[in-house]
Amino acid sequence: MAKVTLGMTGITVEKNAFGALPVQRVSAKEAVRLLRRAYEGGVNFFDTARAYTDSEEKLGEAFERMRDKIYIATKTGAATAEGFWKDLGASLKNLRTDYVDLYQFHNPDFCPKPGDGSGLYEAMLEAKEKGMVRHIGITNHRLRIAHEAVESGFYETLQFPFCYLATEKDIELAEKCKDAGMGFIAMKALSGGLITNSAAAYAFLAQYSHVLPIWGIQRENELDEFLSYIDNPPAMSQELAAVIAKDREELLGEFCRGCGYCMPCPAGIEINNCARMSLMIRRSPSAGWLTKEAREKMKKIENCLHCGKCKSKCPYGLDTPALLEKNYKDYCEILDGKEF
């Protein structure tokens, strides 16, 4: 079994963590079953967020009577100290606990620090002093803010997108966390579904002993794959290296990660799905991408206002309107050019 320690937190867990964003999409009964089965299979780190609708409630129901056997990480997107305390209170209630192992600022557009005027970091420190929070972390999609968090010395962990589509700058950031004694949590380890070979994804991340990947899971077959890697972890091989090389050649560059920070769209376009639709169809064929509902969502791209709001909010600096246009064109070609 591979273990990873999150920097100087002392949190040592199975190198196979459960990302609980997707369980908001399944029933409470099914979510609880998956979460408990993950624990029984060896997973002991679960990551959620106040923003993930009922995800926290489902974790609370699953682990209420076994709180000391797992680590729970959650997040606040609050912009004020008042909002921070409201979020933390709601999270503790939903999780049915009196403390959070790791509390993270959720993708803020600045790096909260003492004395910055927001009161956020001071609130976080107070919560830690009261025992409501055991460790302080931050998540982000922006390299600039991520580097600032590492350099500040105020954070114990950083959660950042990291997978085998990582750039040299991403790898440099991960190594910088290691040198600083910070835990590094890899979100988007499957790049939001664009990576379809989980063995290759696992083998790549296994090369970084200090990195904890969190896998977004909502189906039993997905859970089975990752549980199987606990006793039989995939090692980098020529075959897996070839998969990675092919995917990097195809995907590196201008593609939407599906993070959703460009939303909402004033024209009602579901940007985080529509801007990557043609890639998803080719990489993960599914009749679901071609339903009447999916077609209607894609057709809304015709109503794009070109207001630039999505482009200005994209943490990757993508030309989102251009990606939408390209995906719409490709989508129509996949449907043999038929209008809908």
C-alpha positions in Angstrom: 0.0 0.0 0.0 1.3 3.4 -1.0 1.1 6.2 1.7 1.5 9.9 1.4 2.0 12.5 4.2 0.6 16.0 3.6 3.6 18.1 4.3 4.1 19.0 7.9 0.4 18.4 8.8 1.3 14.8 10.0 -1.8 13.6 8.0 -0.6 10.3 6.5 -3.2 8.6 4.3 -3.6 6.0 1.5 -2.4 7.6 -1.8 -5.9 7.3 -3.2 -8.3 9.9 -1.9 -12.0 10.3 -2.6 -13.2 13.5 -4.3 -16.8 13.9 -3.2 -17.9 16.5 -5.7 -19.6 13.9 -7.9 -21.6 12.2 -5.1 -23.9 15.2 -5.1 -25.3 13.7 -8.4 -26.4 10.4 -6.9 -29.0 9.6 -4.2 -28.1 9.8 -0.5 -28.4 6.1 -0.2 -26.1 5.4 -3.1 -23.6 8.1 -1.9 -23.4 6.7 1.6 -22.9 3.2 0.2 -20.1 4.3 -2.1 -18.4 6.3 0.7 -18.5 3.5 3.2 -17.3 1.0 0.6 -14.4 3.3 -0.2 -13.4 3.3 3.5 -13.8 -0.4 3.8 -11.5 -0.7 0.7 -8.7 1.3 2.3 -9.5 5.0 1.5 -9.3 7.3 4.5 -9.2 10.8 3.0 -12.4 12.5 1.7 -12.5 15.9 0.1 -15.7 17.9 -0.3 -16.8 21.6 -0.2 -19.6 23.8 1.1 -20.3 24.6 -2.6 -21.0 20.9 -3.5 -24.7 21.1 -2.6 -25.5 18.1 -0.4 -22.0 16.4 -0.6 -21.1 17.3 3.0 -24.5 16.0 4.3 -23.8 12.6 2.6 -20.3 12.4 4.1 -21.9 13.2 7.5 -24.4 10.4 7.2 -21.8 7.9 6.0 -19.2 8.6 8.7 -21.0 10.0 11.8 -20.1 7.1 14.0 -16.5 6.6 12.7 -15.2 10.1 12.6 -11.9 9.3 14.2 -11.1 6.7 11.5 -11.0 9.1 8.5 -9.8 12.6 7.5 -12.3 15.1 6.1 -11.3 18.1 4.0 -13.8 20.7 3.1 -13.8 24.3 1.7 -15.2 27.7 2.1 -15.8 30.2 -0.7 -16.5 33.0 1.7 -15.3 36.5 0.9 -15.8 37.9 4.4 -15.2 36.8 8.0 -18.9 36.7 8.6 -19.4 34.4 5.6 -16.5 32.3 6.8 -18.2 31.5 10.1 -21.5 30.9 8.4 -19.9 28.4 6.1 -17.9 26.7 8.8 -21.0 26.3 11.0 -23.0 24.8 8.1 -20.1 22.4 7.2 -19.8 21.1 10.8 -23.5 20.6 11.0 -23.7 18.8 7.7 -20.7 16.7 8.4 -22.0 15.8 11.9 -18.7 16.6 13.5 -17.2 19.3 15.7 -14.0 19.7 13.7 -12.6 19.6 10.1 -9.2 18.0 9.6 -8.4 20.3 6.7 -10.3 23.5 6.0 -9.4 25.2 2.7 -10.1 28.6 1.1 -11.9 27.5 -2.1 -10.3 29.0 -5.2 -10.1 32.6 -4.0 -9.1 35.3 -6.5 -6.5 36.5 -4.0 -4.3 34.8 -1.4 -5.8 35.5 2.0 -3.2 36.7 4.5 -3.2 38.3 8.0 -3.9 42.0 7.7 -5.2 42.0 4.2 -8.5 43.6 5.3 -10.7 40.7 4.4 -10.5 39.2 7.9 -10.6 35.7 6.3 -7.2 34.5 7.5 -7.8 35.8 11.0 -11.1 33.9 11.1 -9.3 30.8 10.0 -6.7 31.1 12.7 -9.4 31.7 15.3 -11.2 28.6 14.1 -8.0 26.6 14.4 -7.3 27.9 17.9 -10.8 26.8 18.9 -10.2 23.3 17.6 -12.8 23.6 14.9 -10.2 23.4 12.2 -7.0 21.3 12.5 -5.1 22.4 9.4 -5.3 25.3 7.0 -5.2 24.9 3.3 -6.0 26.7 0.0 -7.2 25.5 -3.4 -6.7 27.3 -6.7 -6.5 27.1 -10.4 -4.2 30.1 -10.9 -0.4 29.7 -10.8 0.2 33.2 -9.5 -2.0 32.8 -6.5 -0.8 29.2 -5.9 2.9 30.5 -5.8 1.9 33.3 -3.5 0.3 30.8 -1.1 3.4 28.7 -1.0 5.7 31.6 -0.5 3.5 33.2 2.2 4.2 30.4 4.7 0.6 30.7 6.0 -0.7 27.4 4.4 -0.2 23.8 5.3 -1.6 22.4 2.0 -2.2 23.5 -1.6 -4.9 21.8 -3.8 -4.2 22.4 -7.5 -5.0 20.7 -10.8 -2.3 18.1 -11.5 -2.3 15.2 -13.9 -0.2 13.8 -16.7 -1.3 16.8 -18.8 0.7 19.0 -16.4 3.0 21.6 -17.8 6.5 22.2 -16.6 5.2 25.2 -14.6 2.7 22.9 -12.8 5.4 20.4 -12.0 7.6 23.2 -10.7 4.8 24.3 -8.4 4.4 20.7 -7.0 8.1 20.5 -6.3 8.0 23.9 -4.7 5.4 22.7 -2.2 7.6 19.7 -1.4 10.6 22.0 -0.7 8.4 24.2 1.5 7.0 21.3 3.5 3.5 21.9 2.2 1.1 19.1 1.3 0.1 19.0 -2.3 -3.4 17.7 -3.2 -3.9 16.9 -6.9 -7.4 17.8 -8.1 -8.5 17.2 -11.7 -6.3 14.1 -11.7 -8.4 12.8 -14.6 -8.6 16.3 -16.1 -12.4 16.4 -15.6 -12.9 13.2 -17.6 -10.6 13.8 -20.6 -8.2 11.3 -19.2 -9.7 7.9 -19.7 -6.9 5.6 -18.6 -6.9 5.7 -14.8 -3.9 3.3 -14.6 -1.8 5.8 -16.6 -3.1 8.7 -14.4 -2.2 6.8 -11.2 1.2 5.7 -12.5 2.1 9.3 -13.4 1.1 10.7 -10.0 2.8 7.8 -8.2 6.1 9.3 -9.4 5.5 12.2 -7.0 5.8 10.7 -3.5 4.4 13.9 -1.8 1.3 14.3 -4.0 -2.1 13.1 -2.9 -4.5 12.6 -5.8 -8.2 12.9 -5.2 -10.4 11.0 -7.6 -13.9 12.2 -8.4 -16.1 9.2 -7.9 -19.8 8.7 -8.4 -20.1 5.1 -9.9 -19.2 1.8 -8.4 -17.1 0.7 -11.4 -15.0 3.9 -10.9 -14.5 3.1 -7.3 -13.6 -0.5 -8.1 -10.8 0.7 -10.4 -9.2 2.9 -7.7 -9.6 0.4 -4.9 -7.8 -2.3 -7.0 -4.8 0.0 -7.2 -4.4 0.0 -3.4 -2.9 -3.5 -3.4 -1.8 -3.5 -7.0 -0.7 0.0 -7.9 0.0 0.6 -11.6 3.7 1.3 -12.2 5.0 3.4 -15.1 5.6 1.1 -18.1 6.4 1.6 -21.8 2.7 0.9 -22.5 1.4 3.5 -20.1 4.1 6.0 -21.1 2.9 5.7 -24.7 -0.7 6.4 -23.6 0.5 9.5 -21.8 2.6 10.7 -24.7 -0.3 10.2 -27.1 -2.7 12.1 -24.9 -0.3 14.9 -24.2 0.2 15.4 -28.0 -3.6 15.5 -28.5 -4.6 17.5 -25.5 -1.9 19.9 -24.4 -2.7 23.5 -25.2 -6.1 25.2 -25.6 -8.7 22.9 -24.0 -11.3 23.5 -21.4 -10.7 21.7 -18.0 -14.4 22.0 -17.1 -13.8 23.7 -13.8 -16.8 26.0 -14.2 -15.3 29.2 -12.8 -16.5 31.0 -16.0 -20.1 30.4 -15.0 -22.8 31.6 -15.0 -23.2 32.7 -18.6 -25.6 35.6 -19.2 -26.7 33.8 -22.4 -27.5 30.6 -20.5 -24.7 28.6 -22.1 -23.4 25.7 -20.0 -19.8 26.7 -20.9 -18.0 24.2 -18.7 -19.5 21.3 -20.7 -20.1 22.9 -24.1 -16.6 24.2 -24.5 -15.2 20.7 -24.3 -18.1 18.7 -25.8 -16.3 17.5 -29.0 -13.3 16.3 -27.0 -15.5 14.4 -24.6 -17.4 12.7 -27.4 -14.3 11.5 -29.1 -12.6 10.4 -25.9 -15.5 9.0 -23.9 -18.2 8.0 -26.5 -21.6 8.1 -25.0 -25.1 8.4 -26.4 -25.8 10.9 -23.7 -23.7 13.5 -25.5 -26.1 13.3 -28.5 -29.5 13.4 -26.8 -32.1 16.1 -27.6 -31.2 17.8 -24.3 -27.5 17.9 -25.2 -28.2 19.2 -28.7 -30.3 22.0 -27.2 -27.5 22.9 -24.8 -25.0 23.1 -27.7 -27.4 25.2 -29.8 -27.4 27.9 -27.2 -23.8 28.7 -28.3 -25.5 30.5 -31.2 -26.7 33.0 -28.6 -23.2 33.9 -27.4 -23.1 37.6 -26.6 -19.3 37.8 -26.9 -19.3 39.9 -23.8 -16.0 38.5 -22.6 -17.1 37.7 -19.1 -16.3 34.0 -19.3 -12.9 34.7 -20.9 -12.0 37.2 -18.1 -12.9 34.7 -15.4 -11.1 31.7 -16.9 -8.2 30.8 -14.6 -6.3 29.3 -17.5 -6.6 32.4 -19.7 -8.5 30.5 -22.4 -10.4 32.2 -25.3 -13.6 30.7 -24.2 -15.9 32.1 -26.9 -13.5 30.7 -29.5 -13.5 27.3 -27.8 -17.3 27.3 -27.8 -17.5 28.2 -31.5 -15.0 25.4 -32.3 -16.8 22.8 -30.2 -20.1 23.7 -31.8 -18.7 23.3 -35.3 -17.1 20.0 -34.4 -20.3 18.8 -32.7 -22.3 19.5 -35.8 -19.8 17.6 -37.9 -20.1 14.7 -35.6 -23.8 14.7 -36.2 -23.1 14.6 -40.0 -23.7 18.4 -40.2 -27.4 18.1 -39.5 -29.0 21.2 -38.1 -30.9 20.8 -34.8 
